[in-house]
Amino acid sequence: MSSIEAIRERVGPARQRLLAHPLYHRMTSLGDVRNFMEAHVFAVWDFMSLLKRLQRDLTCVHVPWIPVGNADVRHLVNEIVAGEESDVDAEGRRTSHFELYVASMAESGARTAPILAAVEAVRRGASPREALGSPDIPAHARDFSTTTFALATHGGTHEVAAAFTFGREDLIPDLFHGLVERLSHEHPGRLATFRYYLQRHIDVDGGEHGGLALRMVEAVCGADPARWLEAAQAAEAAIEARLRLWDGVTAAMESSVPMDLQPAARR
């Protein structure tokens, strides 16, 4: 068994629990999707710090420039950065996937104030932990992003690469896309941007990215058994963290007040 196959076998049970999570069947209304987005947006945000850490470690971002590492890995990282930071919206305008996600939240009626306040706090010099301290941020989203930022800051390159490759790709099943499609027809104009966002991820993350991401893990782990073990642990921890996030979103849905009964300030 190869080292990559060993990681896949290790994370397999957690990954299957994630793909079969009751969250997807629990979501039946536009309000449920809003609740989901208000937590998930923090995962969309912190994903970029994992990616930027990989870009820093696996490409050259210094002056003077020198060639660093494997050219295929550089291509993968830089291509994903370009897609995430400067993709196009439905009108062909340049935007990041994070900004596209926030726009989709605004269109749906979900709250954007907590995530925008967190980003602004970092812009002004706050640490991620400080920025995530607002009581307006769902606790499950705060815990998830705190874990991600700790990995992006203190984890080894091989751990970040493994979490990125096994813990962030292909973890939303087809039934979720079908749900959004149905609700978009039931609520015209409220989820069009979110549908576009999901489709862009399918388009941009497909093809060669998966294979190159595995090659990235192989390149940074090399022949070091300790690195492979730590990479496997990081991959499993990333999926377990996503499971806890989904648990929190599901619990929040169960206890939430329907959106049409909430005061305007909540929206």
C-alpha positions, 0 to 999 in steps of 0.5 A, spaced: 500 500 500 502 506 498 503 512 503 497 516 499 493 510 499 494 509 507 492 516 508 485 515 504 484 508 508 485 512 514 481 518 513 475 514 509 471 512 515 471 520 517 470 522 510 464 517 509 461 520 515 461 527 513 458 525 506 452 522 509 452 527 515 444 529 517 445 536 515 444 535 508 437 532 509 436 537 515 436 542 510 429 543 507 428 551 506 431 557 504 432 559 512 436 553 513 441 554 507 442 561 510 444 558 517 449 554 513 452 559 509 453 564 515 457 558 518 460 556 512 463 562 510 468 562 515 471 556 512 471 559 505 475 565 509 480 560 512 481 556 506 485 562 503 490 562 509 491 554 508 492 556 500 497 562 502 501 558 506 502 553 501 504 558 496 509 561 501 512 554 502 512 551 495 513 557 491 518 563 491 514 569 493 521 573 495 525 578 492 530 576 488 526 570 485 529 563 485 526 557 482 523 553 488 521 546 489 517 542 484 514 546 477 508 541 477 507 543 484 508 550 483 503 550 477 498 547 482 499 552 487 499 558 483 493 556 479 489 555 485 491 561 488 489 565 481 482 561 481 480 563 488 483 570 488 481 572 481 476 568 478 470 571 475 462 572 477 456 571 473 457 577 469 464 576 468 467 581 473 473 579 477 472 577 484 475 572 489 471 566 491 470 569 498 467 575 495 463 571 491 460 567 497 459 574 501 455 576 495 451 570 495 449 571 502 447 578 501 443 575 495 440 570 499 438 574 505 443 571 510 447 575 515 454 578 512 456 583 518 459 578 522 464 575 517 465 582 514 467 585 521 472 579 522 475 580 516 476 588 517 478 586 524 484 582 521 485 588 516 486 593 522 491 588 525 487 583 530 490 576 530 485 571 527 483 569 534 481 576 536 477 577 530 473 571 531 472 573 538 465 576 537 459 573 540 455 574 533 460 569 530 457 562 531 461 558 536 462 552 531 464 557 526 469 560 531 472 553 533 473 551 526 476 557 523 481 557 530 483 550 528 484 552 521 488 558 522 492 555 528 494 549 522 496 555 517 500 558 522 504 553 526 503 546 522 508 543 518 508 544 510 506 537 509 501 537 515 498 543 511 498 540 504 495 534 507 489 538 510 488 542 504 488 536 499 484 531 503 480 535 508 477 541 503 476 537 496 470 534 494 466 534 501 460 536 499 455 531 496 451 531 490 445 532 494 447 538 496 447 541 489 440 538 488 437 542 494 440 548 492 438 547 485 431 546 487 430 552 492 433 556 487 427 555 483 422 556 489 425 562 491 427 566 484 433 570 485 435 568 492 440 563 490 443 564 483 449 567 486 450 561 490 449 556 485 454 559 481 459 559 486 458 552 487 458 550 480 465 554 479 468 550 485 466 544 481 469 547 474 475 550 477 477 544 482 476 539 477 480 536 472 488 535 474 487 539 481 486 532 484 492 529 482 496 534 482 494 535 490 496 528 491 503 529 488 504 535 492 503 531 498 508 526 496 513 532 494 513 535 501 513 528 505 518 525 501 521 518 504 520 520 511 515 516 515 514 521 520 512 526 515 507 521 512 504 519 519 503 527 521 500 528 514 495 522 515 493 525 522 492 532 519 488 530 514 484 526 519 483 532 524 481 536 518 475 532 516 473 531 524 473 538 524 469 539 519 464 534 522 464 538 528 462 544 524 456 540 520 454 538 527 454 545 530 450 548 523 445 542 524 444 544 531 443 551 530 438 549 525 434 545 530 434 551 534 433 557 530 427 561 529 424 562 522 427 567 518 420 571 517 419 571 524 426 574 526 427 582 527 430 586 521 436 587 525 437 579 525 438 579 517 
